[in-house]
């Protein structure tokens, strides 16, 4: 029973970490990401708009 609770806690922590990483990537993408100004190679580039 203790192993089941331990595994559940680990899974919750991993899910939280993945959620935070996805949220960070989403916010970075929405703010223009890491565009260098070469909009031909940057799908989400908003340079000059």
PDB file of N, CA, C and O in Angstrom:
ATOM      1  N   UNK A   1       0.829  -1.208   0.000  1.00  0.00           N
ATOM      2  CA  UNK A   1       0.000   0.000   0.000  1.00  0.00           C
ATOM      3  C   UNK A   1       0.861   1.255   0.000  1.00  0.00           C
ATOM      4  O   UNK A   1       0.546   2.227  -0.686  1.00  0.00           O
ATOM      5  N   UNK A   2       1.960   1.237   0.775  1.00  0.00           N
ATOM      6  CA  UNK A   2       2.847   2.410   0.822  1.00  0.00           C
ATOM      7  C   UNK A   2       3.512   2.665  -0.525  1.00  0.00           C
ATOM      8  O   UNK A   2       3.727   3.815  -0.909  1.00  0.00           O
ATOM      9  N   UNK A   3       3.838   1.584  -1.247  1.00  0.00           N
ATOM     10  CA  UNK A   3       4.453   1.745  -2.566  1.00  0.00           C
ATOM     11  C   UNK A   3       3.471   2.401  -3.524  1.00  0.00           C
ATOM     12  O   UNK A   3       3.869   3.207  -4.365  1.00  0.00           O
ATOM     13  N   UNK A   4       2.197   2.063  -3.403  1.00  0.00           N
ATOM     14  CA  UNK A   4       1.174   2.651  -4.263  1.00  0.00           C
ATOM     15  C   UNK A   4       1.038   4.155  -3.999  1.00  0.00           C
ATOM     16  O   UNK A   4       0.919   4.948  -4.933  1.00  0.00           O
ATOM     17  N   UNK A   5       1.057   4.530  -2.740  1.00  0.00           N
ATOM     18  CA  UNK A   5       0.972   5.953  -2.378  1.00  0.00           C
ATOM     19  C   UNK A   5       2.226   6.689  -2.849  1.00  0.00           C
ATOM     20  O   UNK A   5       2.134   7.802  -3.367  1.00  0.00           O
ATOM     21  N   UNK A   6       3.387   6.079  -2.673  1.00  0.00           N
ATOM     22  CA  UNK A   6       4.644   6.688  -3.123  1.00  0.00           C
ATOM     23  C   UNK A   6       4.662   6.899  -4.621  1.00  0.00           C
ATOM     24  O   UNK A   6       5.075   7.955  -5.101  1.00  0.00           O
ATOM     25  N   UNK A   7       4.215   5.896  -5.362  1.00  0.00           N
ATOM     26  CA  UNK A   7       4.161   6.016  -6.823  1.00  0.00           C
ATOM     27  C   UNK A   7       3.181   7.102  -7.241  1.00  0.00           C
ATOM     28  O   UNK A   7       3.432   7.835  -8.197  1.00  0.00           O
ATOM     29  N   UNK A   8       2.071   7.205  -6.531  1.00  0.00           N
ATOM     30  CA  UNK A   8       1.088   8.246  -6.835  1.00  0.00           C
ATOM     31  C   UNK A   8       1.654   9.637  -6.622  1.00  0.00           C
ATOM     32  O   UNK A   8       1.414  10.542  -7.421  1.00  0.00           O
ATOM     33  N   UNK A   9       2.408   9.807  -5.541  1.00  0.00           N
ATOM     34  CA  UNK A   9       3.025  11.106  -5.259  1.00  0.00           C
ATOM     35  C   UNK A   9       4.046  11.455  -6.333  1.00  0.00           C
ATOM     36  O   UNK A   9       4.094  12.593  -6.800  1.00  0.00           O
ATOM     37  N   UNK A  10       4.852  10.491  -6.723  1.00  0.00           N
ATOM     38  CA  UNK A  10       5.850  10.721  -7.770  1.00  0.00           C
ATOM     39  C   UNK A  10       5.177  11.096  -9.081  1.00  0.00           C
ATOM     40  O   UNK A  10       5.631  12.009  -9.771  1.00  0.00           O
ATOM     41  N   UNK A  11       4.109  10.405  -9.430  1.00  0.00           N
ATOM     42  CA  UNK A  11       3.388  10.715 -10.663  1.00  0.00           C
ATOM     43  C   UNK A  11       2.782  12.114 -10.615  1.00  0.00           C
ATOM     44  O   UNK A  11       2.809  12.826 -11.618  1.00  0.00           O
ATOM     45  N   UNK A  12       2.239  12.520  -9.474  1.00  0.00           N
ATOM     46  CA  UNK A  12       1.694  13.869  -9.340  1.00  0.00           C
ATOM     47  C   UNK A  12       2.780  14.930  -9.485  1.00  0.00           C
ATOM     48  O   UNK A  12       2.556  15.955 -10.129  1.00  0.00           O
ATOM     49  N   UNK A  13       3.942  14.701  -8.901  1.00  0.00           N
ATOM     50  CA  UNK A  13       5.047  15.653  -9.007  1.00  0.00           C
ATOM     51  C   UNK A  13       5.522  15.743 -10.457  1.00  0.00           C
ATOM     52  O   UNK A  13       5.776  16.839 -10.957  1.00  0.00           O
ATOM     53  N   UNK A  14       5.643  14.609 -11.129  1.00  0.00           N
ATOM     54  CA  UNK A  14       6.059  14.625 -12.534  1.00  0.00           C
ATOM     55  C   UNK A  14       5.031  15.326 -13.410  1.00  0.00           C
ATOM     56  O   UNK A  14       5.395  16.079 -14.313  1.00  0.00           O
ATOM     57  N   UNK A  15       3.755  15.086 -13.152  1.00  0.00           N
ATOM     58  CA  UNK A  15       2.703  15.746 -13.931  1.00  0.00           C
ATOM     59  C   UNK A  15       2.753  17.259 -13.717  1.00  0.00           C
ATOM     60  O   UNK A  15       2.555  18.024 -14.661  1.00  0.00           O
ATOM     61  N   UNK A  16       3.015  17.693 -12.486  1.00  0.00           N
ATOM     62  CA  UNK A  16       3.120  19.123 -12.206  1.00  0.00           C
ATOM     63  C   UNK A  16       4.319  19.728 -12.934  1.00  0.00           C
ATOM     64  O   UNK A  16       4.219  20.823 -13.487  1.00  0.00           O
ATOM     65  N   UNK A  17       5.454  19.022 -12.937  1.00  0.00           N
ATOM     66  CA  UNK A  17       6.648  19.522 -13.617  1.00  0.00           C
ATOM     67  C   UNK A  17       6.416  19.624 -15.124  1.00  0.00           C
ATOM     68  O   UNK A  17       6.810  20.609 -15.748  1.00  0.00           O
ATOM     69  N   UNK A  18       5.783  18.616 -15.704  1.00  0.00           N
ATOM     70  CA  UNK A  18       5.482  18.645 -17.139  1.00  0.00           C
ATOM     71  C   UNK A  18       4.510  19.778 -17.449  1.00  0.00           C
ATOM     72  O   UNK A  18       4.659  20.472 -18.455  1.00  0.00           O
ATOM     73  N   UNK A  19       3.521  19.963 -16.591  1.00  0.00           N
ATOM     74  CA  UNK A  19       2.564  21.048 -16.787  1.00  0.00           C
ATOM     75  C   UNK A  19       3.227  22.408 -16.764  1.00  0.00           C
ATOM     76  O   UNK A  19       2.907  23.270 -17.582  1.00  0.00           O
ATOM     77  N   UNK A  20       4.151  22.610 -15.834  1.00  0.00           N
ATOM     78  CA  UNK A  20       4.870  23.885 -15.770  1.00  0.00           C
ATOM     79  C   UNK A  20       5.748  24.094 -16.993  1.00  0.00           C
ATOM     80  O   UNK A  20       5.848  25.212 -17.499  1.00  0.00           O
ATOM     81  N   UNK A  21       6.385  23.032 -17.475  1.00  0.00           N
ATOM     82  CA  UNK A  21       7.230  23.145 -18.662  1.00  0.00           C
ATOM     83  C   UNK A  21       6.395  23.492 -19.893  1.00  0.00           C
ATOM     84  O   UNK A  21       6.786  24.338 -20.697  1.00  0.00           O
ATOM     85  N   UNK A  22       5.250  22.838 -20.036  1.00  0.00           N
ATOM     86  CA  UNK A  22       4.370  23.112 -21.176  1.00  0.00           C
ATOM     87  C   UNK A  22       3.855  24.544 -21.103  1.00  0.00           C
ATOM     88  O   UNK A  22       3.795  25.232 -22.121  1.00  0.00           O
ATOM     89  N   UNK A  23       3.483  24.998 -19.908  1.00  0.00           N
ATOM     90  CA  UNK A  23       2.993  26.369 -19.755  1.00  0.00           C
ATOM     91  C   UNK A  23       4.090  27.378 -20.118  1.00  0.00           C
ATOM     92  O   UNK A  23       3.817  28.393 -20.757  1.00  0.00           O
ATOM     93  N   UNK A  24       5.318  27.096 -19.711  1.00  0.00           N
ATOM     94  CA  UNK A  24       6.430  27.979 -20.046  1.00  0.00           C
ATOM     95  C   UNK A  24       6.665  28.024 -21.555  1.00  0.00           C
ATOM     96  O   UNK A  24       6.867  29.096 -22.123  1.00  0.00           O
ATOM     97  N   UNK A  25       6.637  26.860 -22.199  1.00  0.00           N
ATOM     98  CA  UNK A  25       6.817  26.815 -23.653  1.00  0.00           C
ATOM     99  C   UNK A  25       5.690  27.546 -24.360  1.00  0.00           C
ATOM    100  O   UNK A  25       5.934  28.251 -25.339  1.00  0.00           O
ATOM    101  N   UNK A  26       4.463  27.391 -23.883  1.00  0.00           N
ATOM    102  CA  UNK A  26       3.308  28.047 -24.500  1.00  0.00           C
ATOM    103  C   UNK A  26       3.431  29.564 -24.382  1.00  0.00           C
ATOM    104  O   UNK A  26       3.180  30.289 -25.344  1.00  0.00           O
ATOM    105  N   UNK A  27       3.816  30.038 -23.202  1.00  0.00           N
ATOM    106  CA  UNK A  27       3.973  31.486 -23.010  1.00  0.00           C
ATOM    107  C   UNK A  27       5.101  32.039 -23.874  1.00  0.00           C
ATOM    108  O   UNK A  27       4.984  33.130 -24.432  1.00  0.00           O
ATOM    109  N   UNK A  28       6.187  31.290 -23.982  1.00  0.00           N
ATOM    110  CA  UNK A  28       7.306  31.711 -24.826  1.00  0.00           C
ATOM    111  C   UNK A  28       6.880  31.775 -26.289  1.00  0.00           C
ATOM    112  O   UNK A  28       7.248  32.702 -27.009  1.00  0.00           O
ATOM    113  N   UNK A  29       6.114  30.799 -26.718  1.00  0.00           N
ATOM    114  CA  UNK A  29       5.638  30.769 -28.105  1.00  0.00           C
ATOM    115  C   UNK A  29       4.695  31.937 -28.384  1.00  0.00           C
ATOM    116  O   UNK A  29       4.780  32.571 -29.435  1.00  0.00           O
ATOM    117  N   UNK A  30       3.806  32.215 -27.450  1.00  0.00           N
ATOM    118  CA  UNK A  30       2.842  33.305 -27.642  1.00  0.00           C
ATOM    119  C   UNK A  30       3.518  34.665 -27.660  1.00  0.00           C
ATOM    120  O   UNK A  30       3.031  35.592 -28.307  1.00  0.00           O
ATOM    121  N   UNK A  31       4.649  34.794 -26.946  1.00  0.00           N
ATOM    122  CA  UNK A  31       5.328  36.086 -26.896  1.00  0.00           C
ATOM    123  C   UNK A  31       6.324  36.251 -28.038  1.00  0.00           C
ATOM    124  O   UNK A  31       7.070  37.230 -28.063  1.00  0.00           O
ATOM    125  N   UNK A  32       6.350  35.330 -28.967  1.00  0.00           N
ATOM    126  CA  UNK A  32       7.236  35.450 -30.116  1.00  0.00           C
ATOM    127  C   UNK A  32       8.387  34.474 -30.082  1.00  0.00           C
ATOM    128  O   UNK A  32       9.116  34.349 -31.066  1.00  0.00           O
ATOM    129  N   UNK A  33       8.573  33.776 -28.971  1.00  0.00           N
ATOM    130  CA  UNK A  33       9.628  32.775 -28.887  1.00  0.00           C
ATOM    131  C   UNK A  33      11.002  33.388 -28.996  1.00  0.00           C
ATOM    132  O   UNK A  33      11.245  34.498 -28.525  1.00  0.00           O
ATOM    133  N   UNK A  34      11.896  32.652 -29.622  1.00  0.00           N
ATOM    134  CA  UNK A  34      13.288  33.071 -29.759  1.00  0.00           C
ATOM    135  C   UNK A  34      13.581  33.410 -31.215  1.00  0.00           C
ATOM    136  O   UNK A  34      14.503  32.850 -31.808  1.00  0.00           O
ATOM    137  N   UNK A  35      12.823  34.302 -31.783  1.00  0.00           N
ATOM    138  CA  UNK A  35      12.974  34.648 -33.183  1.00  0.00           C
ATOM    139  C   UNK A  35      14.181  35.561 -33.356  1.00  0.00           C
ATOM    140  O   UNK A  35      14.368  36.517 -32.604  1.00  0.00           O
ATOM    141  N   UNK A  36      14.985  35.253 -34.350  1.00  0.00           N
ATOM    142  CA  UNK A  36      16.194  36.043 -34.587  1.00  0.00           C
ATOM    143  C   UNK A  36      15.958  37.156 -35.612  1.00  0.00           C
ATOM    144  O   UNK A  36      16.858  37.954 -35.875  1.00  0.00           O
ATOM    145  N   UNK A  37      14.769  37.213 -36.184  1.00  0.00           N
ATOM    146  CA  UNK A  37      14.488  38.219 -37.199  1.00  0.00           C
ATOM    147  C   UNK A  37      14.388  37.628 -38.587  1.00  0.00           C
ATOM    148  O   UNK A  37      13.892  38.279 -39.507  1.00  0.00           O
ATOM    149  N   UNK A  38      14.856  36.396 -38.752  1.00  0.00           N
ATOM    150  CA  UNK A  38      14.752  35.697 -40.028  1.00  0.00           C
ATOM    151  C   UNK A  38      13.438  34.932 -40.030  1.00  0.00           C
ATOM    152  O   UNK A  38      13.399  33.751 -39.684  1.00  0.00           O
ATOM    153  N   UNK A  39      12.365  35.603 -40.420  1.00  0.00           N
ATOM    154  CA  UNK A  39      11.027  35.032 -40.286  1.00  0.00           C
ATOM    155  C   UNK A  39      10.780  33.867 -41.231  1.00  0.00           C
ATOM    156  O   UNK A  39       9.789  33.155 -41.066  1.00  0.00           O
ATOM    157  N   UNK A  40      11.625  33.652 -42.191  1.00  0.00           N
ATOM    158  CA  UNK A  40      11.472  32.501 -43.061  1.00  0.00           C
ATOM    159  C   UNK A  40      11.764  31.208 -42.327  1.00  0.00           C
ATOM    160  O   UNK A  40      11.230  30.159 -42.690  1.00  0.00           O
ATOM    161  N   UNK A  41      12.609  31.261 -41.294  1.00  0.00           N
ATOM    162  CA  UNK A  41      12.956  30.055 -40.549  1.00  0.00           C
ATOM    163  C   UNK A  41      12.264  29.992 -39.210  1.00  0.00           C
ATOM    164  O   UNK A  41      12.495  29.058 -38.442  1.00  0.00           O
ATOM    165  N   UNK A  42      11.424  30.956 -38.912  1.00  0.00           N
ATOM    166  CA  UNK A  42      10.772  31.025 -37.606  1.00  0.00           C
ATOM    167  C   UNK A  42       9.264  31.038 -37.813  1.00  0.00           C
ATOM    168  O   UNK A  42       8.713  32.052 -38.243  1.00  0.00           O
ATOM    169  N   UNK A  43       8.585  29.929 -37.514  1.00  0.00           N
ATOM    170  CA  UNK A  43       7.158  29.791 -37.786  1.00  0.00           C
ATOM    171  C   UNK A  43       6.295  30.778 -37.042  1.00  0.00           C
ATOM    172  O   UNK A  43       5.304  31.259 -37.592  1.00  0.00           O
ATOM    173  N   UNK A  44       6.640  31.102 -35.793  1.00  0.00           N
ATOM    174  CA  UNK A  44       5.791  31.978 -34.996  1.00  0.00           C
ATOM    175  C   UNK A  44       6.340  33.398 -34.893  1.00  0.00           C
ATOM    176  O   UNK A  44       6.007  34.123 -33.955  1.00  0.00           O
ATOM    177  N   UNK A  45       7.159  33.793 -35.825  1.00  0.00           N
ATOM    178  CA  UNK A  45       7.826  35.091 -35.741  1.00  0.00           C
ATOM    179  C   UNK A  45       6.850  36.242 -35.985  1.00  0.00           C
ATOM    180  O   UNK A  45       6.018  36.194 -36.890  1.00  0.00           O
ATOM    181  N   UNK A  46       6.974  37.266 -35.160  1.00  0.00           N
ATOM    182  CA  UNK A  46       6.145  38.463 -35.324  1.00  0.00           C
ATOM    183  C   UNK A  46       7.037  39.689 -35.551  1.00  0.00           C
ATOM    184  O   UNK A  46       6.641  40.820 -35.268  1.00  0.00           O
ATOM    185  N   UNK A  47       8.227  39.448 -36.057  1.00  0.00           N
ATOM    186  CA  UNK A  47       9.203  40.524 -36.270  1.00  0.00           C
ATOM    187  C   UNK A  47       8.666  41.532 -37.292  1.00  0.00           C
ATOM    188  O   UNK A  47       8.302  41.164 -38.409  1.00  0.00           O
ATOM    189  N   UNK A  48       8.624  42.763 -36.907  1.00  0.00           N
ATOM    190  CA  UNK A  48       8.210  43.811 -37.823  1.00  0.00           C
ATOM    191  C   UNK A  48       6.720  43.960 -37.973  1.00  0.00           C
ATOM    192  O   UNK A  48       6.262  44.712 -38.834  1.00  0.00           O
ATOM    193  N   UNK A  49       5.949  43.269 -37.162  1.00  0.00           N
ATOM    194  CA  UNK A  49       4.481  43.374 -37.262  1.00  0.00           C
ATOM    195  C   UNK A  49       3.957  44.318 -36.219  1.00  0.00           C
ATOM    196  O   UNK A  49       2.749  44.541 -36.138  1.00  0.00           O
TER     197      UNK A  49
END
